[in-house]
């Protein structure tokens, strides 16, 4: 699983509220056009960072928590990492 260490770090910060069983984290990834991204789940003004036509998006889910990592399609270097709780952006990291 790509980027799992960063995802575990985010989940560990939340663990005081909810114990995390790391074996239960589901993951998937997609190559998407930037125009396909749901802007409601992204930080404001993220367009400056999403300069390529396509990106790779990794999703890691545990219960109602989702961490996504948007990366450059060619290099797989993270651009934005976000935390969704009940499908609402709660926190993000600009990489």
C-alpha positions as CSV (number, residue, x, y, z in Angstrom):
1,X,0.0,0.0,0.0
2,X,1.5,3.3,-1.2
3,X,1.8,6.2,1.3
4,X,0.6,4.0,4.2
5,X,3.1,5.5,6.7
6,X,1.7,9.0,6.2
7,X,-1.9,7.6,6.5
8,X,-1.0,5.7,9.7
9,X,0.4,8.9,11.2
10,X,-2.8,10.7,10.5
11,X,-4.9,7.9,11.9
12,X,-2.6,7.7,15.0
13,X,-3.4,11.4,15.8
14,X,-7.1,10.4,15.8
15,X,-6.6,7.2,17.8
16,X,-7.2,8.9,21.2
17,X,-10.8,9.5,20.1
18,X,-11.3,6.1,18.3
19,X,-9.0,3.1,18.6
20,X,-7.8,2.1,15.1
21,X,-7.5,-1.5,13.9
22,X,-4.9,-1.0,11.2
23,X,-5.7,-4.4,9.6
24,X,-9.2,-3.0,8.8
25,X,-8.0,-0.1,6.6
26,X,-9.3,-0.5,3.1
27,X,-7.4,1.1,0.2
28,X,-7.9,1.8,-3.5
29,X,-6.4,4.1,-6.0
30,X,-7.5,5.7,-9.3
31,X,-6.1,7.8,-12.1
32,X,-8.4,10.7,-12.6
33,X,-8.6,13.9,-14.6
34,X,-8.3,16.9,-12.4
35,X,-11.8,17.9,-13.7
36,X,-13.2,14.7,-12.2
37,X,-12.2,15.6,-8.6
38,X,-15.0,16.6,-6.2
39,X,-14.1,20.2,-5.3
40,X,-16.2,20.0,-2.1
41,X,-13.6,17.5,-0.7
42,X,-10.5,19.6,-1.6
43,X,-8.9,22.6,0.1
44,X,-9.9,26.0,-1.3
45,X,-7.4,27.3,-3.9
46,X,-6.0,23.9,-4.7
47,X,-6.1,24.7,-8.4
48,X,-2.6,26.2,-8.1
49,X,-1.3,22.9,-7.1
50,X,-3.2,20.7,-9.5
51,X,-1.3,21.8,-12.7
52,X,-1.4,18.5,-14.6
53,X,-4.4,17.2,-16.5
54,X,-4.4,13.8,-14.6
55,X,-3.5,12.8,-11.0
56,X,-3.5,9.6,-9.1
57,X,-5.7,9.5,-6.0
58,X,-5.2,7.0,-3.2
59,X,-8.1,6.4,-0.7
60,X,-7.6,4.8,2.7
61,X,-10.8,4.2,4.6
62,X,-11.6,3.1,8.2
63,X,-15.2,3.3,9.4
64,X,-16.3,6.9,8.7
65,X,-12.7,8.2,8.3
66,X,-11.1,8.5,4.8
67,X,-7.6,9.8,4.1
68,X,-6.9,10.6,0.5
69,X,-3.5,11.3,-1.1
70,X,-3.4,13.0,-4.4
71,X,-0.2,12.5,-6.3
72,X,1.5,13.5,-9.5
73,X,0.6,10.8,-12.1
74,X,4.2,10.3,-13.3
75,X,6.3,10.7,-10.2
76,X,3.7,9.6,-7.5
77,X,4.9,12.5,-5.3
78,X,2.1,13.7,-3.0
79,X,0.5,17.0,-3.8
80,X,-2.4,17.1,-1.3
81,X,-3.3,14.8,1.6
82,X,-6.8,15.2,3.1
83,X,-8.8,13.8,6.0
84,X,-12.6,13.3,5.4
85,X,-15.0,12.6,8.3
86,X,-18.5,11.7,7.2
87,X,-17.5,12.9,3.7
88,X,-16.5,16.4,4.8
89,X,-13.0,17.7,4.6
90,X,-11.7,18.1,8.2
91,X,-8.0,18.7,7.6
92,X,-5.4,18.7,4.9
93,X,-1.7,18.8,4.2
94,X,-0.2,20.6,1.2
95,X,2.9,18.5,0.4
